């Protein structure tokens, strides 16, 4: 059953609501369509008068006929001009609306809860921004303008036909309900198939993205054949669904052309048999046939765009469902934090959409300007704790306090300006070094350059062709993993956060870079609370507090010496790493 919240008519109504801000441009476009249609319809009338004059007076070169021919040519030129102008206006409106729609999608994407990105492939969002918006653009640029023009054309022609010869017009109008029923049947059967096509295209994008990002692993483990089979499987499903839509089009829409032609022929034959030829002038028959031919065109155009319309509706439904999805809620407290004190009180956490509890009754007190390490095996809950501090997730049970305020009361700006993170794989933008540090924030260039040198990046700057104005990127060959980490640290130095989280930031760097980071950390600790998610335990021996996690529970807490004396899990992990290092 069709989702009532996103029925076809409601989606179309919502798409039309975007015209509110463009009502003047739309009005101009509609006037141009009306003028284009009127000039098109007037041409057969001029032609009819011309034929009447020729048949009546048997003279081709009458002055009146010359005027009619001239007027006919002028109307044709005007018709072409009006058609051109309304096409330009509709293209302008559709482009502006799609830009607005894409910005809306991005704004919503940036405010989505973190679980959205955990549960959905990134490419599904990219598909909405690119492919789906292009399908919706067809609605504004082609379908709607075509519908308006053809509806006006149909209405004027039908009215003219009744004024010209109501008996033939009445017979011709019998085809309207038949066509309406066929269109409704087409919509009913085609929409579910088009949904499957859109879904398969999204899956195809995800697979291609996965292949490109993991090409090294795929080639290393000889997985090319398996991924080609996956692509072939999705392509085949897409192919079969497209064949279904073609069958529906050819079964329901294409025979419509034959139906209309048959009705046209029947209409003429029946009318001519019912009424003597003398009653109906030849010029009227000619004009009527001309109108009837023109009447077919809007019907064929409207029905022929049913597939495009269904694609636009399905794409719009996907977009609106995403736009209407709940965004991450933050508090209203805009005040900057005065300290980096953190308190966890009976905190439990379960990831949304799952039942497995990740954290169990976590109670931690982290003093301001202290250095705290989170230690544990993979899956113990270290990164989850940091995500809760960053406000990416809301606790299932319990409370988190930062600077003696509940984290739920803090605004998004307060969290972002006061809490920073250096990840294991920092994101490097395709931009110069200065902009990679400032991130478009209003920070003096002098302060950014100072942060670069404090981050031990002097050697890198000297090797780059244009110094700190050189363009770098995530896949830049000029950057080592350690240098990327130092760039991440430079971002922290210019923002002076109250809380700094190091998410296993030294796990995959060389010893020289590790020493540089340790030196920088020592200076940061004088101003900020530092939380280190540790991989190399040798890097955290000077921390004030070391918290050992196992299966989402705190099993040990203390400093380095205290934990070694307990000879628990921390002692085993540390001695194992120490012995392994000495092998």
C-alpha positions in Angstrom: 0.0 0.0 0.0 1.3 3.5 -0.9 2.6 5.5 2.1 -0.2 8.0 2.8 2.2 10.6 4.1 4.0 10.6 0.7 1.1 10.0 -1.7 1.7 11.2 -5.3 -0.7 14.1 -5.0 0.9 15.3 -1.8 4.4 15.1 -3.3 3.3 17.1 -6.3 1.7 19.7 -4.1 4.9 20.0 -2.1 7.0 20.3 -5.2 4.7 23.1 -6.4 5.1 24.9 -3.1 8.6 25.8 -4.1 7.1 28.1 -6.7 6.0 30.5 -3.9 9.2 32.4 -4.0 9.3 32.4 -7.8 5.7 33.5 -8.4 6.5 36.5 -10.5 8.8 34.5 -12.8 6.2 31.8 -12.9 3.5 34.3 -13.9 5.7 35.7 -16.7 6.3 32.1 -17.9 2.6 31.2 -17.8 1.8 34.4 -19.9 4.5 33.4 -22.4 3.0 29.9 -22.6 -0.5 31.3 -23.1 0.8 33.6 -25.9 2.7 30.7 -27.5 -0.4 28.5 -27.4 -2.7 31.2 -28.8 -0.4 32.0 -31.7 -0.1 28.2 -32.5 -3.9 27.8 -32.4 -4.5 30.9 -34.5 -2.4 29.5 -37.4 -5.0 26.9 -38.5 -7.7 29.6 -38.4 -5.7 31.8 -40.8 -5.1 28.8 -43.0 -8.8 28.0 -43.0 -9.7 31.5 -44.2 -7.0 31.3 -46.8 -8.5 28.0 -48.2 -12.1 29.5 -48.1 -10.9 32.5 -50.2 -9.2 30.3 -52.7 -12.2 27.9 -53.1 -14.7 30.7 -53.2 -12.9 33.1 -55.6 -10.6 30.6 -57.3 -7.9 33.3 -57.1 -4.6 32.7 -55.3 -3.1 36.2 -55.6 -5.8 38.2 -53.9 -4.7 41.1 -51.7 -6.6 39.6 -48.8 -4.8 36.3 -49.3 -1.4 38.0 -49.3 -2.3 39.6 -46.0 -3.4 36.3 -44.6 -0.1 34.7 -45.7 1.9 37.5 -44.1 -0.1 37.3 -40.9 0.4 33.5 -40.9 4.2 33.9 -41.1 4.3 36.6 -38.4 2.3 34.3 -36.1 4.7 31.4 -36.7 7.6 33.7 -35.8 5.9 34.9 -32.7 5.0 31.4 -31.7 8.7 30.3 -32.0 9.8 33.4 -30.0 7.3 32.8 -27.2 8.2 29.1 -27.0 11.9 30.0 -26.7 11.3 32.6 -24.0 9.0 30.4 -21.8 11.6 27.6 -22.0 14.3 29.9 -20.8 12.2 31.2 -17.9 11.2 27.7 -16.8 14.8 26.6 -17.0 15.8 29.5 -14.8 13.1 28.8 -12.2 13.9 25.0 -12.2 17.7 25.6 -11.7 17.1 28.0 -8.8 14.6 25.6 -7.1 17.0 22.6 -7.5 19.9 24.7 -6.0 17.6 25.5 -3.1 16.6 21.8 -2.7 20.3 20.7 -2.8 21.2 23.2 -0.1 18.3 22.0 2.0 19.5 18.4 1.7 23.0 19.4 2.7 21.8 21.4 5.6 19.8 18.5 6.8 22.7 16.1 6.2 25.0 18.2 8.3 22.5 18.2 11.2 21.7 14.5 11.1 22.4 12.3 14.1 25.6 10.3 13.8 23.7 7.0 13.6 22.4 8.1 10.2 25.9 7.9 8.8 26.6 4.7 10.8 23.6 2.9 9.4 23.3 4.3 5.8 26.0 4.3 3.1 27.3 7.8 2.4 26.6 7.3 -1.3 22.8 7.1 -0.6 23.0 10.8 0.5 25.2 11.7 -2.5 22.6 10.1 -4.8 19.8 12.2 -3.3 21.9 15.4 -3.9 22.8 14.5 -7.5 20.7 11.9 -9.2 17.4 12.4 -7.4 17.5 16.2 -7.7 18.2 15.9 -11.4 15.0 13.8 -11.7 13.1 16.4 -9.8 14.6 19.1 -12.1 12.8 17.4 -15.0 9.5 18.0 -13.1 10.1 21.7 -13.0 11.9 22.2 -16.3 10.1 19.8 -18.6 7.1 18.1 -17.2 5.3 21.0 -15.6 6.0 23.5 -18.4 4.9 20.9 -20.9 1.7 20.1 -18.9 0.8 23.8 -18.6 1.3 24.4 -22.3 -0.5 21.3 -23.4 -3.4 21.8 -20.9 -3.9 25.4 -22.2 -3.6 24.1 -25.8 -6.0 21.2 -25.1 -8.6 23.5 -23.5 -8.5 26.2 -26.2 -8.6 23.6 -29.0 -11.5 21.7 -27.5 -13.4 24.9 -27.0 -12.7 26.0 -30.5 -13.8 22.6 -31.8 -17.2 22.9 -30.0 -17.6 26.4 -31.4 -16.7 25.2 -34.9 -18.8 22.0 -35.1 -20.2 20.8 -31.8 -21.4 17.4 -33.1 -18.0 16.2 -34.2 -16.4 17.8 -31.1 -18.8 15.8 -28.8 -17.8 12.5 -30.5 -14.1 13.4 -30.2 -14.4 14.3 -26.5 -15.4 10.7 -25.6 -11.7 9.7 -25.7 -10.9 11.9 -22.6 -12.2 9.6 -19.9 -10.7 6.5 -21.6 -7.2 8.2 -21.6 -7.6 9.3 -18.0 -8.3 5.7 -16.9 -5.3 4.4 -18.9 -3.0 7.1 -17.2 -4.2 6.1 -13.7 -3.5 2.4 -14.4 -0.1 3.3 -15.7 0.7 5.3 -12.6 -0.4 2.5 -10.3 1.8 -0.1 -11.9 4.9 2.0 -12.8 5.6 3.8 -9.5 6.7 0.7 -7.5 9.0 -0.4 -10.3 10.6 3.0 -10.6 11.2 2.9 -6.8 13.2 -0.3 -7.3 15.1 1.3 -10.1 16.1 4.3 -7.9 17.1 1.9 -5.1 19.2 -0.2 -7.4 21.0 2.9 -8.8 21.8 3.9 -5.2 23.2 0.5 -4.4 25.3 0.6 -7.6 26.8 3.9 -6.5 27.6 2.4 -3.1 29.3 -0.6 -4.7 31.4 1.6 -7.0 32.4 3.8 -4.1 33.4 0.8 -2.1 35.5 -0.6 -5.0 37.3 2.7 -5.6 38.0 3.3 -1.9 39.1 -0.3 -1.3 40.9 -1.0 -4.6 44.2 -1.8 -2.9 42.6 -4.5 -0.7 40.5 -5.9 -3.6 43.6 -6.3 -5.8 45.7 -7.6 -2.9 43.3 -10.4 -2.1 42.2 -11.1 -5.7 38.6 -10.0 -5.1 38.0 -8.5 -8.5 35.8 -11.3 -9.8 33.5 -11.1 -6.7 33.0 -7.4 -7.0 32.3 -7.7 -10.7 29.7 -10.3 -9.9 28.1 -7.9 -7.4 27.9 -5.1 -10.0 26.5 -7.5 -12.6 23.8 -8.7 -10.1 22.7 -5.1 -9.4 22.9 -4.1 -13.1 20.8 -7.1 -14.0 18.1 -6.2 -11.4 18.2 -2.6 -12.8 17.9 -3.9 -16.4 14.9 -6.2 -15.5 13.1 -3.4 -13.8 13.7 -1.0 -16.7 12.3 -3.7 -19.1 9.2 -3.9 -16.9 8.7 -0.1 -17.3 9.2 -0.3 -21.0 6.6 -3.1 -21.2 4.1 -1.0 -19.2 4.8 2.0 -21.4 4.3 0.0 -24.6 1.3 -1.8 -23.3 -0.6 1.2 -21.9 0.8 4.3 -23.5 1.8 3.4 -27.0 -1.5 1.9 -28.0 -3.0 5.2 -27.0 -1.6 6.7 -30.3 -3.5 4.1 -32.3 -6.6 4.6 -30.2 -6.5 8.4 -30.9 -6.0 7.8 -34.6 -8.9 5.4 -34.7 -11.2 7.9 -32.9 -10.1 10.7 -35.3 -11.0 8.5 -38.3 -14.3 7.3 -36.8 -15.3 10.8 -35.9 -14.9 12.1 -39.4 -16.7 9.1 -41.0 -19.6 9.0 -38.6 -20.1 12.8 -38.8 -20.0 12.9 -42.6 -22.5 10.0 -42.8 -24.9 11.6 -40.2 -24.9 15.1 -41.9 -25.0 16.0 -45.5 -21.8 17.4 -46.9 -23.5 20.6 -47.9 -24.2 21.5 -44.2 -20.6 21.2 -43.2 -18.2 23.3 -45.3 -15.0 21.8 -46.6 -13.0 24.5 -44.8 -14.7 23.7 -41.5 -13.9 20.0 -42.0 -10.3 20.9 -42.8 -10.0 23.2 -39.8 -11.7 20.6 -37.5 -9.3 17.9 -38.7 -6.4 20.3 -38.1 -7.7 21.0 -34.6 -8.2 17.3 -33.9 -4.6 16.7 -35.0 -3.5 19.4 -32.6 -5.7 18.0 -29.9 -3.8 14.7 -30.2 -0.5 16.4 -29.6 -1.1 17.6 -26.0 -2.7 14.3 -25.0 0.2 12.3 -26.5 2.7 14.7 -24.8 1.1 14.5 -21.4 0.7 10.7 -21.5 4.2 10.2 -23.0 5.7 11.9 -19.9 4.1 9.6 -17.4 7.4 7.7 -16.9 9.3 10.9 -16.3 6.6 12.1 -13.9 6.8 8.9 -11.9 10.6 9.1 -11.7 10.3 12.7 -10.5 7.7 11.7 -7.8 9.8 8.7 -6.6 12.9 10.9 -6.4 11.0 13.7 -4.6 9.7 11.1 -2.1 13.2 9.9 -1.4 14.4 13.6 -0.9 11.4 14.6 1.3 11.7 11.5 3.5 15.4 12.5 4.1 14.5 16.2 4.6 11.7 15.3 7.1 13.9 12.9 9.1 14.7 14.0 12.7 17.8 16.1 13.1 20.2 16.1 16.0 18.7 18.1 18.9 21.0 20.3 21.0 20.4 22.6 24.0 20.1 26.4 23.9 23.0 27.3 26.2 25.3 29.4 24.0 27.7 30.4 26.8 31.4 29.4 26.4 32.7 26.8 28.8 34.7 28.1 31.7 36.5 24.8 32.4 37.0 21.4 30.9 35.7 19.4 33.8 33.7 16.3 32.8 31.5 14.0 34.8 29.8 10.8 33.8 27.0 9.7 36.2 25.5 6.2 35.8 25.8 6.4 32.0 24.5 3.6 29.9 24.4 3.6 26.1 22.9 1.5 23.3 23.3 2.5 19.7 20.0 3.4 18.1 18.4 0.6 16.2 20.3 -2.1 18.2 19.6 -3.9 21.5 23.2 -4.5 22.6 24.3 -2.3 25.5 27.7 -0.8 24.7 28.3 1.1 28.0 27.3 -0.1 31.5 26.9 2.3 34.4 29.9 4.5 33.6 30.9 6.9 36.5 33.9 9.1 35.8 35.1 12.4 37.2 37.6 14.2 35.0 39.1 17.4 36.6 39.8 20.5 34.5 43.2 20.6 32.7 43.9 17.0 33.5 45.2 14.3 31.1 43.1 11.2 31.0 43.7 8.0 29.0 41.0 5.5 27.9 42.5 2.1 27.5 41.0 -1.2 26.4 40.7 -3.8 23.7 38.9 -3.2 20.4 35.1 -2.8 21.1 35.5 -2.0 24.8 33.7 1.4 24.4 36.6 3.9 24.2 35.5 5.7 21.0 31.9 5.5 22.2 32.8 7.5 25.3 34.5 10.2 23.2 31.5 10.4 20.9 29.2 11.0 23.9 31.5 13.8 25.1 31.4 15.3 21.6 27.6 15.2 21.7 27.4 13.0 18.6 25.0 10.6 20.5 22.6 11.0 23.4 23.0 8.7 26.4 20.4 6.0 26.8 20.5 6.3 30.6 22.3 8.6 33.1 23.8 12.0 32.7 27.0 13.7 31.4 28.1 17.0 32.8 30.6 19.4 31.2 31.6 22.4 33.3 28.9 21.4 35.7 26.2 21.7 33.0 24.2 18.9 31.5 25.5 18.2 28.0 21.9 18.1 26.8 21.6 21.9 27.7 24.6 22.9 25.7 24.2 24.3 22.2 25.9 22.9 19.1 28.1 26.0 18.9 29.2 25.6 22.5 30.2 22.0 22.0 32.0 22.6 18.7 33.9 25.7 19.9 35.0 24.1 23.2 35.6 20.4 22.4 37.9 19.3 19.6 39.2 16.0 18.4 42.3 14.8 16.5 41.4 11.5 14.8 43.6 8.7 13.7 42.9 9.7 10.1 42.5 13.5 10.0 40.6 14.8 7.0 42.7 17.0 4.8 40.8 19.4 2.5 41.8 20.1 -1.1 43.0 23.6 -0.3 46.1 25.4 0.8 47.8 24.8 4.2 46.5 28.0 5.7 42.8 27.2 4.9 43.3 23.7 6.1 44.2 25.1 9.5 41.7 28.0 9.8 38.8 26.0 8.2 37.3 29.3 7.0 37.1 30.5 10.6 37.8 34.2 11.3 41.4 33.6 12.5 44.3 35.9 11.7 46.8 34.5 9.2 49.6 35.3 11.6 48.0 33.2 14.3 47.6 30.3 11.8 51.2 30.5 10.7 52.3 30.5 14.4 50.2 27.4 15.0 51.9 25.7 12.0 55.4 26.3 13.4 54.3 25.3 17.0 53.0 22.0 15.4 56.5 21.2 14.2 55.5 21.6 10.6 58.4 24.0 9.6 60.2 21.2 7.7 57.0 20.4 5.7 56.4 24.1 4.8 60.0 24.4 3.5 59.5 21.4 1.2 56.2 22.6 -0.3 56.5 24.5 -3.6 54.5 27.5 -2.4 55.1 27.2 1.3 52.0 27.4 3.5 50.0 28.6 0.4 50.6 25.2 -1.4 47.5 23.1 -2.3 47.3 19.8 -0.4 44.6 17.1 -0.1 43.6 13.9 1.6 45.4 11.8 -1.0 48.4 14.1 -1.3 51.7 12.3 -1.8 53.5 15.2 -0.1 52.0 14.4 3.3 53.0 11.5 5.6 50.5 10.1 8.2 52.5 11.9 10.9 52.3 15.2 9.1 48.5 14.8 8.7 48.3 14.3 12.4 50.4 17.5 13.0 48.0 19.5 10.7 45.1 18.2 12.9 46.9 19.4 16.0 47.6 22.8 14.4 43.8 23.2 14.0 43.5 22.7 17.7 46.2 25.2 18.6 44.4 28.0 16.8 41.0 27.3 18.5 42.2 26.7 22.1 39.4 24.3 23.1 38.6 23.5 26.8 38.6 19.8 26.0 40.8 17.9 23.5 40.3 14.3 22.5 43.0 12.3 20.8 41.3 9.3 19.2 44.3 6.8 18.8 46.0 9.6 17.0 49.5 8.1 17.4 48.5 4.5 16.4 49.9 4.6 12.9 52.7 7.2 12.9 56.5 6.9 13.1 58.4 7.4 16.3 59.7 10.9 15.3 56.2 12.2 14.7 55.0 10.6 18.0 57.7 12.5 19.9 56.7 15.7 18.3 53.0 15.1 19.2 54.0 14.3 22.8 55.9 17.5 23.1 52.9 19.5 21.7 50.5 17.7 24.1 52.5 18.7 27.1 52.0 22.4 26.2 48.3 21.9 25.4 47.7 20.2 28.8 48.5 23.5 30.6 45.3 25.0 29.0 43.0 22.1 28.2 41.6 18.9 29.5 43.1 16.2 27.3 41.5 12.8 26.7 43.7 10.2 24.9 42.2 7.1 23.4 45.4 5.0 23.7 46.8 2.4 21.4 50.4 2.6 22.4 50.4 2.5 26.1 53.9 4.0 26.2 52.4 7.3 25.2 50.1 7.6 28.3 52.4 6.8 31.2 52.4 10.4 32.3 48.6 10.8 32.3 46.9 11.8 35.6 44.2 9.2 35.2 44.1 6.0 33.1 40.7 4.4 32.7 40.7 0.7 31.6 37.5 -0.5 29.9 36.4 -4.0 29.0 33.1 -4.8 27.4 31.7 -1.4 28.1 32.5 -1.4 31.8 35.2 0.3 33.8 37.3 -2.4 35.4 40.4 -0.4 36.5 41.1 3.3 37.2 44.3 5.0 38.4 47.6 6.4 37.2 50.3 4.3 35.5 52.1 3.2 38.6 48.9 2.4 40.5 47.6 0.2 37.7 50.9 -1.6 37.3 50.8 -2.5 41.0 47.3 -3.9 40.6 48.6 -6.4 38.0 45.3 -6.4 36.2 44.4 -6.0 32.6 46.4 -2.8 32.2 49.5 -4.5 33.6 49.0 -7.4 31.1 48.6 -5.1 28.1 51.5 -2.9 29.1 53.9 -5.8 29.7 52.8 -7.5 26.5 53.5 -4.3 24.4 56.8 -3.7 26.3 58.0 -7.3 25.7 56.9 -7.2 22.1 58.8 -4.0 21.5 62.0 -5.5 22.9 61.8 -8.6 20.7 
